[in-house]
């Protein structure tokens, strides 16, 4: 299985995985506040992505979000915020995850959708994308369409 994944990842175009997707963990509260303010101004929702740069499934989710059909929905309907849960595993930002109903013990990536006032519209509770590398990429599109 590991060999198959390595072969599949080698077929991705250069730069498919962002070098540093998740900012420093301490930025999370400020980044979310700025995203909520922007969403309120623009009539959008906020998509909060909890994860880490060490997380392969988080990187696969990011690749799927960059696909044209998903990137268009994101640009039109969402302000995206990446919340770093730690540089070496899930170790930080538990308070923020709890505030939005994300049980980090179920794994990452985990997504929360907020409205323009910062209220939770939806939060993944069961590690729905925790095994993103084995999931149908269409699941990301379905999620975005449902919660836009």
DOFI-145618 format. One record per residue: residue in three letters; x, y, z of N, C-alpha, C in turn; residue number from 1. Coordinates in steps of 0.001 Angstrom, whole numbers, plus 500000, padded with zeros to 6 digits. Layout:
+------+--------+--------+--------+--------+--------+--------+--------+--------+--------+-----+
| type |   n.c1 |   n.c2 |   n.c3 |  ca.c1 |  ca.c2 |  ca.c3 |   c.c1 |   c.c2 |   c.c3 | seq |
+------+--------+--------+--------+--------+--------+--------+--------+--------+--------+-----+
|  Ala |      X |      Y |      Z |      X |      Y |      Z |      X |      Y |      Z | NUM |
...
+------+--------+--------+--------+--------+--------+--------+--------+--------+--------+-----+
! end
This chain:
+------+--------+--------+--------+--------+--------+--------+--------+--------+--------+-----+
| type |   n.c1 |   n.c2 |   n.c3 |  ca.c1 |  ca.c2 |  ca.c3 |   c.c1 |   c.c2 |   c.c3 | seq |
+------+--------+--------+--------+--------+--------+--------+--------+--------+--------+-----+
|  Unk | 500822 | 498810 | 500000 | 500000 | 500000 | 500000 | 500874 | 501265 | 500000 |   1 |
|  Unk | 501909 | 501257 | 500826 | 502795 | 502420 | 500900 | 503446 | 502689 | 499540 |   2 |
|  Unk | 503870 | 501623 | 498865 | 504494 | 501776 | 497552 | 503503 | 502367 | 496560 |   3 |
|  Unk | 502268 | 501899 | 496595 | 501244 | 502426 | 495704 | 501029 | 503916 | 495941 |   4 |
|  Unk | 500968 | 504331 | 497201 | 500797 | 505748 | 497514 | 501976 | 506569 | 497015 |   5 |
|  Unk | 503184 | 506063 | 497187 | 504355 | 506785 | 496704 | 504318 | 506942 | 495187 |   6 |
|  Unk | 503884 | 505905 | 494492 | 503769 | 505985 | 493034 | 502723 | 507018 | 492654 |   7 |
|  Unk | 501563 | 506973 | 493312 | 500502 | 507936 | 493008 | 500956 | 509364 | 493280 |   8 |
|  Unk | 501619 | 509602 | 494406 | 502090 | 510950 | 494734 | 503150 | 511420 | 493745 |   9 |
|  Unk | 503936 | 510486 | 493207 | 504960 | 510884 | 492248 | 504346 | 511358 | 490935 |  10 |
|  Unk | 503112 | 510990 | 490664 | 502435 | 511402 | 489442 | 501825 | 512795 | 489536 |  11 |
|  Unk | 501757 | 513341 | 490744 | 501195 | 514680 | 490917 | 502143 | 515719 | 490332 |  12 |
|  Unk | 501589 | 516813 | 489826 | 502459 | 517855 | 489265 | 503314 | 518500 | 490348 |  13 |
|  Unk | 504484 | 519041 | 489967 | 505336 | 519735 | 490942 | 504546 | 520856 | 491612 |  14 |
|  Unk | 504727 | 520995 | 492898 | 504031 | 522040 | 493634 | 502617 | 521662 | 494031 |  15 |
|  Unk | 502213 | 520402 | 493786 | 500847 | 519997 | 494139 | 500625 | 520110 | 495640 |  16 |
|  Unk | 501662 | 519862 | 496416 | 501578 | 520010 | 497855 | 502244 | 521320 | 498242 |  17 |
|  Unk | 501482 | 522180 | 498899 | 502056 | 523445 | 499366 | 503151 | 523125 | 500375 |  18 |
|  Unk | 504259 | 523842 | 500291 | 505379 | 523601 | 501196 | 504975 | 523855 | 502644 |  19 |
|  Unk | 504290 | 524959 | 502892 | 503866 | 525315 | 504245 | 502411 | 525755 | 504147 |  20 |
|  Unk | 501519 | 524838 | 504369 | 500091 | 525097 | 504258 | 499522 | 525700 | 505544 |  21 |
|  Unk | 499983 | 525195 | 506669 | 499448 | 525607 | 507963 | 500388 | 526596 | 508649 |  22 |
|  Unk | 499896 | 527798 | 508973 | 500746 | 528804 | 509623 | 501060 | 528413 | 511061 |  23 |
|  Unk | 501871 | 529213 | 511702 | 502223 | 528948 | 513099 | 500951 | 528786 | 513935 |  24 |
|  Unk | 500929 | 527833 | 514867 | 499731 | 527576 | 515670 | 499191 | 528811 | 516405 |  25 |
|  Unk | 500053 | 529703 | 516824 | 499634 | 530892 | 517582 | 498790 | 531856 | 516750 |  26 |
|  Unk | 498805 | 531729 | 515455 | 498053 | 532643 | 514586 | 496574 | 532300 | 514477 |  27 |
|  Unk | 496182 | 531141 | 514937 | 494838 | 530619 | 514666 | 493712 | 531578 | 515053 |  28 |
|  Unk | 493701 | 532079 | 516272 | 492596 | 532951 | 516713 | 492506 | 534213 | 515873 |  29 |
|  Unk | 493628 | 534851 | 515616 | 493635 | 536069 | 514813 | 493236 | 535806 | 513370 |  30 |
|  Unk | 493704 | 534693 | 512815 | 493356 | 534353 | 511437 | 491861 | 534074 | 511307 |  31 |
|  Unk | 491294 | 533393 | 512290 | 489851 | 533101 | 512243 | 489058 | 534397 | 512377 |  32 |
|  Unk | 489453 | 535269 | 513296 | 488743 | 536540 | 513465 | 488773 | 537361 | 512174 |  33 |
|  Unk | 489921 | 537404 | 511519 | 490032 | 538141 | 510256 | 489169 | 537503 | 509173 |  34 |
|  Unk | 489131 | 536190 | 509140 | 488313 | 535486 | 508141 | 486826 | 535721 | 508370 |  35 |
|  Unk | 486398 | 535725 | 509624 | 484987 | 535983 | 509938 | 484619 | 537401 | 509505 |  36 |
|  Unk | 485477 | 538359 | 509784 | 485208 | 539746 | 509377 | 485125 | 539846 | 507854 |  37 |
|  Unk | 486031 | 539189 | 507163 | 486015 | 539207 | 505698 | 484745 | 538527 | 505171 |  38 |
|  Unk | 484383 | 537388 | 505752 | 483185 | 536668 | 505326 | 481935 | 537521 | 505519 |  39 |
|  Unk | 481872 | 538253 | 506627 | 480721 | 539130 | 506879 | 480634 | 540220 | 505813 |  40 |
|  Unk | 481762 | 540807 | 505459 | 481789 | 541861 | 504434 | 481388 | 541337 | 503058 |  41 |
|  Unk | 481800 | 540106 | 502761 | 481636 | 539567 | 501410 | 480441 | 538631 | 501260 |  42 |
|  Unk | 479695 | 538403 | 502341 | 478542 | 537502 | 502265 | 478940 | 536052 | 502031 |  43 |
|  Unk | 480033 | 535638 | 502656 | 480544 | 534278 | 502499 | 480494 | 533540 | 503828 |  44 |
|  Unk | 480878 | 532289 | 503780 | 481089 | 531478 | 504978 | 482593 | 531297 | 505177 |  45 |
|  Unk | 482951 | 530864 | 506373 | 484355 | 530584 | 506690 | 484531 | 529070 | 506746 |  46 |
|  Unk | 485544 | 528580 | 506061 | 485899 | 527172 | 506134 | 487173 | 527071 | 506955 |  47 |
|  Unk | 487079 | 526481 | 508132 | 488229 | 526329 | 509019 | 488757 | 524907 | 508854 |  48 |
|  Unk | 490001 | 524812 | 508421 | 490658 | 523539 | 508155 | 491692 | 523283 | 509242 |  49 |
|  Unk | 491412 | 522319 | 510113 | 492339 | 521934 | 511178 | 493258 | 520841 | 510648 |  50 |
|  Unk | 494567 | 521041 | 510782 | 495514 | 520037 | 510307 | 496941 | 520447 | 510587 |  51 |
|  Unk | 497859 | 519833 | 509874 | 499279 | 520134 | 510047 | 500058 | 519759 | 508803 |  52 |
|  Unk | 501192 | 520393 | 508627 | 502019 | 520132 | 507459 | 502603 | 518721 | 507442 |  53 |
|  Unk | 502643 | 518048 | 508542 | 503130 | 516679 | 508649 | 502085 | 515669 | 508176 |  54 |
|  Unk | 500853 | 516112 | 507990 | 499702 | 515241 | 507750 | 499480 | 515022 | 506249 |  55 |
|  Unk | 499741 | 513817 | 505784 | 499556 | 513494 | 504377 | 498101 | 513683 | 503956 |  56 |
|  Unk | 497159 | 513263 | 504777 | 495743 | 513417 | 504429 | 495352 | 514888 | 504307 |  57 |
|  Unk | 495971 | 515744 | 505102 | 495725 | 517189 | 505000 | 496218 | 517713 | 503654 |  58 |
|  Unk | 497353 | 517213 | 503218 | 497906 | 517638 | 501929 | 497052 | 517126 | 500771 |  59 |
|  Unk | 496546 | 515909 | 500902 | 495665 | 515369 | 499862 | 494370 | 516182 | 499809 |  60 |
|  Unk | 493830 | 516551 | 500961 | 492640 | 517406 | 500989 | 492937 | 518717 | 500270 |  61 |
|  Unk | 494091 | 519310 | 500525 | 494460 | 520566 | 499878 | 494541 | 520408 | 498360 |  62 |
|  Unk | 495125 | 519318 | 497896 | 495192 | 519057 | 496454 | 493775 | 518992 | 495879 |  63 |
|  Unk | 492880 | 518306 | 496581 | 491496 | 518202 | 496108 | 490786 | 519554 | 496123 |  64 |
|  Unk | 491084 | 520376 | 497108 | 490465 | 521700 | 497162 | 490952 | 522598 | 496030 |  65 |
|  Unk | 492135 | 522338 | 495510 | 492687 | 523157 | 494429 | 492170 | 522752 | 493045 |  66 |
|  Unk | 491448 | 521648 | 492968 | 490874 | 521249 | 491681 | 489911 | 522338 | 491229 |  67 |
|  Unk | 489855 | 522598 | 489937 | 489062 | 523735 | 489433 | 487626 | 523805 | 489944 |  68 |
|  Unk | 486935 | 522683 | 489963 | 485531 | 522699 | 490404 | 485393 | 523056 | 491881 |  69 |
|  Unk | 486391 | 522720 | 492681 | 486364 | 523052 | 494104 | 486919 | 524442 | 494368 |  70 |
|  Unk | 487970 | 524802 | 493664 | 488568 | 526132 | 493826 | 487545 | 527215 | 493495 |  71 |
|  Unk | 486699 | 526964 | 492503 | 485678 | 527945 | 492122 | 484657 | 528146 | 493250 |  72 |
|  Unk | 484226 | 527058 | 493863 | 483269 | 527159 | 494983 | 483922 | 527869 | 496154 |  73 |
|  Unk | 485150 | 527507 | 496452 | 485856 | 528135 | 497566 | 485993 | 529633 | 497346 |  74 |
|  Unk | 486384 | 530030 | 496157 | 486577 | 531458 | 495870 | 485265 | 532228 | 495951 |  75 |
|  Unk | 484193 | 531606 | 495506 | 482897 | 532288 | 495463 | 482186 | 532320 | 496809 |  76 |
|  Unk | 482319 | 531258 | 497600 | 481456 | 531108 | 498771 | 482162 | 531037 | 500127 |  77 |
|  Unk | 483488 | 530918 | 500160 | 484190 | 530696 | 501420 | 485419 | 531583 | 501580 |  78 |
|  Unk | 485741 | 531843 | 502835 | 487043 | 532356 | 503226 | 487690 | 531187 | 503975 |  79 |
|  Unk | 488837 | 530737 | 503505 | 489478 | 529547 | 504066 | 490533 | 529948 | 505095 |  80 |
|  Unk | 490531 | 529252 | 506224 | 491525 | 529453 | 507281 | 492131 | 528097 | 507623 |  81 |
|  Unk | 493434 | 528022 | 507629 | 494130 | 526804 | 508036 | 494583 | 526978 | 509483 |  82 |
|  Unk | 494176 | 526047 | 510335 | 494563 | 526075 | 511748 | 495536 | 524928 | 512002 |  83 |
|  Unk | 496745 | 525288 | 512378 | 497794 | 524321 | 512663 | 497565 | 523713 | 514041 |  84 |
|  Unk | 497459 | 522373 | 514077 | 497235 | 521689 | 515349 | 498544 | 521220 | 515984 |  85 |
|  Unk | 499655 | 521600 | 515384 | 500956 | 521241 | 515932 | 501910 | 520846 | 514822 |  86 |
|  Unk | 503190 | 521077 | 515057 | 504185 | 520790 | 514031 | 504668 | 519340 | 514030 |  87 |
|  Unk | 504318 | 518581 | 515071 | 504768 | 517183 | 515156 | 503638 | 516271 | 515594 |  88 |
|  Unk | 502439 | 516609 | 515209 | 501269 | 515826 | 515617 | 500232 | 516751 | 516225 |  89 |
|  Unk | 499139 | 516172 | 516650 | 498040 | 516953 | 517214 | 498390 | 517302 | 518658 |  90 |
|  Unk | 498871 | 518547 | 518837 | 499354 | 518984 | 520146 | 498846 | 520364 | 520544 |  91 |
|  Unk | 498238 | 521108 | 519621 | 497888 | 522502 | 519903 | 496506 | 522855 | 519353 |  92 |
|  Unk | 496015 | 523986 | 519817 | 494741 | 524571 | 519383 | 493528 | 523708 | 519696 |  93 |
|  Unk | 493620 | 522929 | 520770 | 492472 | 522149 | 521225 | 491318 | 523062 | 521630 |  94 |
|  Unk | 491637 | 524201 | 522248 | 490590 | 525121 | 522691 | 489782 | 525646 | 521510 |  95 |
|  Unk | 490456 | 525969 | 520430 | 489757 | 526469 | 519243 | 488941 | 525349 | 518604 |  96 |
|  Unk | 489522 | 524177 | 518498 | 488786 | 523037 | 517943 | 487538 | 522760 | 518776 |  97 |
|  Unk | 487670 | 522760 | 520084 | 486511 | 522521 | 520957 | 485453 | 523592 | 520785 |  98 |
|  Unk | 485873 | 524846 | 520642 | 484928 | 525953 | 520453 | 484042 | 525718 | 519232 |  99 |
|  Unk | 484600 | 525096 | 518209 | 483846 | 524868 | 516977 | 483330 | 523439 | 516843 | 100 |
|  Unk | 483468 | 522646 | 517900 | 482897 | 521301 | 517894 | 483701 | 520268 | 517140 | 101 |
|  Unk | 485001 | 520511 | 516981 | 485871 | 519572 | 516276 | 486607 | 518708 | 517303 | 102 |
|  Unk | 486335 | 517394 | 517337 | 487076 | 516509 | 518242 | 488391 | 516063 | 517599 | 103 |
|  Unk | 489473 | 516751 | 517909 | 490759 | 516460 | 517280 | 491221 | 515027 | 517499 | 104 |
|  Unk | 490740 | 514379 | 518546 | 491135 | 512991 | 518793 | 490663 | 512061 | 517673 | 105 |
|  Unk | 489719 | 512513 | 516859 | 489239 | 511718 | 515723 | 490161 | 511851 | 514511 | 106 |
|  Unk | 491102 | 512796 | 514573 | 492078 | 512949 | 513503 | 491873 | 514200 | 512677 | 107 |
|  Unk | 492846 | 514450 | 511826 | 492822 | 515584 | 510904 | 493133 | 515056 | 509509 | 108 |
|  Unk | 492713 | 515779 | 508493 | 492079 | 517085 | 508524 | 490657 | 516996 | 509058 | 109 |
|  Unk | 490226 | 518091 | 509642 | 488854 | 518218 | 510122 | 488387 | 519623 | 509770 | 110 |
|  Unk | 487165 | 519734 | 509305 | 486655 | 521006 | 508814 | 485471 | 521496 | 509645 | 111 |
|  Unk | 485425 | 522809 | 509817 | 484267 | 523475 | 510406 | 483841 | 524570 | 509441 | 112 |
|  Unk | 482545 | 524769 | 509323 | 481989 | 525837 | 508498 | 481325 | 526830 | 509438 | 113 |
|  Unk | 481708 | 528097 | 509315 | 481158 | 529161 | 510144 | 480405 | 530141 | 509266 | 114 |
|  Unk | 479436 | 530822 | 509861 | 478770 | 531884 | 509116 | 479540 | 533188 | 509293 | 115 |
|  Unk | 479033 | 534266 | 508721 | 479715 | 535548 | 508764 | 479746 | 536198 | 510133 | 116 |
|  Unk | 479113 | 535572 | 511121 | 479179 | 536067 | 512500 | 480060 | 535173 | 513368 | 117 |
|  Unk | 480600 | 534125 | 512765 | 481468 | 533218 | 513505 | 480746 | 532052 | 514155 | 118 |
|  Unk | 479445 | 531916 | 513916 | 478683 | 530800 | 514487 | 478894 | 529541 | 513644 | 119 |
|  Unk | 478932 | 528404 | 514312 | 479144 | 527134 | 513626 | 477895 | 526757 | 512830 | 120 |
|  Unk | 478103 | 526518 | 511542 | 477058 | 526004 | 510664 | 477163 | 524484 | 510630 | 121 |
|  Unk | 478399 | 523988 | 510585 | 478653 | 522548 | 510555 | 480079 | 522286 | 511043 | 122 |
|  Unk | 480251 | 521179 | 511745 | 481583 | 520739 | 512172 | 481679 | 519231 | 512006 | 123 |
|  Unk | 482777 | 518781 | 511413 | 482988 | 517347 | 511285 | 483246 | 516762 | 512672 | 124 |
|  Unk | 482510 | 515730 | 513017 | 482595 | 515147 | 514352 | 483256 | 513766 | 514384 | 125 |
|  Unk | 483341 | 513116 | 513224 | 483759 | 511718 | 513221 | 485002 | 511457 | 512380 | 126 |
|  Unk | 485843 | 512473 | 512179 | 487049 | 512269 | 511386 | 486737 | 511931 | 509937 | 127 |
|  Unk | 485725 | 512606 | 509379 | 485236 | 512277 | 508049 | 486304 | 512314 | 506962 | 128 |
|  Unk | 487265 | 513214 | 507042 | 488320 | 513294 | 506029 | 489670 | 512802 | 506556 | 129 |
|  Unk | 489681 | 512175 | 507708 | 490906 | 511737 | 508367 | 491703 | 510761 | 507490 | 130 |
|  Unk | 491027 | 510044 | 506620 | 491711 | 509108 | 505722 | 491522 | 509559 | 504273 | 131 |
|  Unk | 491739 | 510844 | 504040 | 491475 | 511460 | 502747 | 492201 | 510761 | 501604 | 132 |
|  Unk | 493389 | 510270 | 501846 | 494166 | 509657 | 500753 | 493494 | 508419 | 500187 | 133 |
|  Unk | 492596 | 507801 | 500945 | 491896 | 506604 | 500467 | 490459 | 506901 | 500033 | 134 |
|  Unk | 490063 | 508166 | 500115 | 488680 | 508532 | 499806 | 488528 | 508984 | 498359 | 135 |
|  Unk | 487298 | 508956 | 497908 | 486968 | 509469 | 496589 | 487122 | 510989 | 496622 | 136 |
|  Unk | 487922 | 511556 | 495731 | 488091 | 513013 | 495706 | 486766 | 513772 | 495562 | 137 |
|  Unk | 485748 | 513122 | 494993 | 484449 | 513768 | 494830 | 483801 | 514087 | 496181 | 138 |
|  Unk | 484264 | 513440 | 497241 | 483694 | 513718 | 498568 | 483965 | 515161 | 498994 | 139 |
|  Unk | 485085 | 515719 | 498569 | 485405 | 517116 | 498886 | 484417 | 518032 | 498168 | 140 |
|  Unk | 484174 | 517758 | 496901 | 483220 | 518567 | 496139 | 481828 | 518485 | 496767 | 141 |
|  Unk | 481415 | 517294 | 497130 | 480115 | 517120 | 497778 | 479999 | 517924 | 499060 | 142 |
|  Unk | 481058 | 517910 | 499846 | 481076 | 518680 | 501088 | 480912 | 520176 | 500800 | 143 |
|  Unk | 481696 | 520686 | 499860 | 481652 | 522109 | 499560 | 480299 | 522533 | 499009 | 144 |
|  Unk | 479719 | 521729 | 498141 | 478402 | 522040 | 497583 | 477348 | 522059 | 498692 | 145 |
|  Unk | 477431 | 521087 | 499576 | 476432 | 520997 | 500645 | 476478 | 522188 | 501592 | 146 |
|  Unk | 477678 | 522660 | 501924 | 477811 | 523683 | 502970 | 478081 | 525090 | 502452 | 147 |
|  Unk | 478029 | 525282 | 501159 | 478266 | 526620 | 500619 | 477135 | 527518 | 500978 | 148 |
+------+--------+--------+--------+--------+--------+--------+--------+--------+--------+-----+
! end
